Amino acid sequence: MRTIYKYDFFLPKEVGVEVAGHLYFFVRSYLFQAHAAYQLNLDHFHLIPKVHGLHEIGHTLKRQTTFAQWCINPAIYICSCDEDFIGRLAFVSRQVSPRLQAKRTLSRYLCHINIIWSRGG
């Protein structure tokens, strides 16, 4: 993850090949572990759709690097958010009436931001 967050919209060809290789290695390792767990009759390493998605990302990067010197950074499609932010917002939203939840949550969040801002950080 650190590698793809280090670059902007495009990745150089060498980095794209490296990331694709790491993704392929991860998927192969995960599938090996899933097969080994299945043979031992263990309920581990479920084949979830995200594993297929990671393989597709690696395949796309590999294909793009065969035709160009740059490839699209997969991080542009990531919709990640700071977990601390989500936890704080969830706490604020549980403290209001269900009928006015969206409006009151935003109002309370703005109040919290103003308090932190006035304290200087």
N, C-alpha and C positions, 0 to 999 in steps of 0.2 A: 504494500500500500504506500509505503514511503516513497517508492520510486515514481509511481504515477502521480502522486500529489506534488512532487518536486517540479513537474513540468506544467506548461499551460495547455492550450487546446491541442497542440500536436506533440507527438513523441518522435524523436529521431529514430531512424530505421533500426539502429543497433539496440536501442532501448526497447523498441517494440518486439524485436526478436527475443530479447532476454525475458521480457514479461510474458510473452507467449510460451516460452520454454518452461518458465516457472509454473504457469497455469496448467500446462499439459502434465508436468511432473506431479503437481498436486492432485489433479483428477485421476491420473494413473495410480498414485499411492492410495487415494481414497477408495477407488474401485478394488484394489488389491485387498485392502483392509475389510471392505464390505464382503468380498468373496470369502476371505478367511473366516470372518465372523459367521457367515452363513453356513460354511462347512462345519463349524464347531457348534452350530445350532444356538448361536448367541444373537440377541436382539440389539445389535450395535450397527453403526454406520449405515443408516437408512439412505436409500437412493432418492434423495429429494430433488425437486426440479432445479434448485440452485446449482447443483453439481453440473447439470447439463448446461445451464447458463454460463458457468465459468468456462466450460469447454468451448462454447460458442464464442465467447469473448477472445479466448486464445486463438481459435481458428480465424476469426476476423482480423486480429492483429497480424497473424502469420500471412494471410492473404494480402493484406494491405502493404506489408513490407516487401512482398515479392514484386509489386508493381510500382512502388514509389520510395522516395527517400524519407518520407514522413508518414506517420499513421495517426489516426485520431485517438486521442487519449481517452480510455474508457472511463476515467474519473469524471468526465463531463456529464455522464448519465447517472452518476451517483447522487442520490438525494439524501445525504446524511446530515444529521443535525446533532449538535452537542447534546449528549445524554443528560447532562446536568440541566440544560435549558428545558428539555422535555419534562424532566421530573419536577422542576419548579412550576412549570405551567400546569402540569397535571394537578399538583397540589392546590394551586390557585383555583382551578376550575371546579374542584370538588367542594369548594367552600361557598358556592353560590346556588341560587335557586335554579332548578332545571329549566324553567320557562325562559329565563333571561341569561342562560349560561354563556352564550357567545358574547353578548354585549358586556356583561359583568366581568367575564374573564379578561377581556381586552382592557376594560377600565381598570381593573385591579392590577393587571400587568403593567400598565402605564404608570400607575401610582408607585409600584415597586421600582420601576426604572427611575422615576423622578427622585425617589428617596436615595437610591444608590448614587445617582448623578450628583445630588446635592452634597453627599458625603465625600465626593471626589474620587469615586472609583469603586 
